[in-house]
Amino acid sequence: MNKSDYIDGLYVKNGRLINERPNSMTGIQKAVSIKRSVTNDRKINQVAEAIQLAENKKNFNELYF
């Protein structure tokens, strides 16, 4: 491949335009994505914990003293 075939991260290979540009996500976008995933994980953990507590309460109520 010649240097003239490679322009701004794009080049032609077998008649097709290939994109070799770096990831276009900025630092702010990455931070927002991480924050969103952390928030989502917290919500999932809260639901899982609530389900576990409900099951424990159900099992405790079935005990006879």
C-alpha positions as CSV (number, residue, x, y, z in Angstrom):
1,M,0.0,0.0,0.0
2,N,1.4,3.4,-1.0
3,K,1.4,6.4,1.3
4,S,-0.8,8.2,-1.3
5,D,-3.5,5.6,-0.8
6,Y,-3.7,6.4,3.0
7,I,-5.6,9.7,3.6
8,D,-6.9,10.8,7.0
9,G,-7.2,7.2,8.3
10,L,-9.0,6.1,5.1
11,Y,-7.6,3.9,2.4
12,V,-8.8,1.8,-0.5
13,K,-8.3,-1.9,-0.4
14,N,-9.6,-4.2,-3.2
15,G,-11.8,-1.4,-4.4
16,R,-13.4,-0.7,-1.0
17,L,-12.9,2.2,1.3
18,I,-11.5,1.1,4.7
19,N,-11.8,3.3,7.8
20,E,-8.7,3.0,10.0
21,R,-9.4,6.2,12.0
22,P,-9.0,6.1,15.8
23,N,-12.0,6.0,18.1
24,S,-13.8,9.3,17.9
25,M,-15.2,9.2,21.5
26,T,-14.0,12.2,23.6
27,G,-12.9,12.0,27.2
28,I,-16.2,13.6,28.3
29,Q,-18.2,11.0,26.4
30,K,-16.1,8.2,28.0
31,A,-16.7,9.7,31.5
32,V,-20.5,9.9,30.8
33,S,-20.6,6.4,29.6
34,I,-18.7,5.1,32.7
35,K,-21.0,7.1,35.0
36,R,-24.1,5.7,33.2
37,S,-22.9,2.1,33.5
38,V,-22.1,2.6,37.3
39,T,-25.6,4.0,37.9
40,N,-27.1,1.1,36.0
41,D,-25.1,-1.4,38.0
42,R,-26.2,0.2,41.2
43,K,-29.8,-0.1,40.2
44,I,-29.4,-3.7,39.2
45,N,-27.7,-4.4,42.6
46,Q,-30.5,-2.7,44.5
47,V,-33.2,-4.8,42.7
48,A,-31.2,-8.0,43.3
49,E,-30.8,-7.1,47.0
50,A,-34.5,-6.4,47.3
51,I,-35.4,-9.7,45.8
52,Q,-33.0,-11.5,48.2
53,L,-34.5,-9.7,51.2
54,A,-38.0,-10.6,50.1
55,E,-37.0,-14.3,49.8
56,N,-35.4,-14.2,53.2
57,K,-38.4,-12.6,54.8
58,K,-40.7,-15.2,53.1
59,N,-38.5,-18.0,54.4
60,F,-38.4,-16.5,57.9
61,N,-42.2,-16.2,58.0
62,E,-42.6,-19.9,57.1
63,L,-40.7,-20.9,60.3
64,Y,-42.7,-22.2,63.3
65,F,-41.5,-21.3,66.8
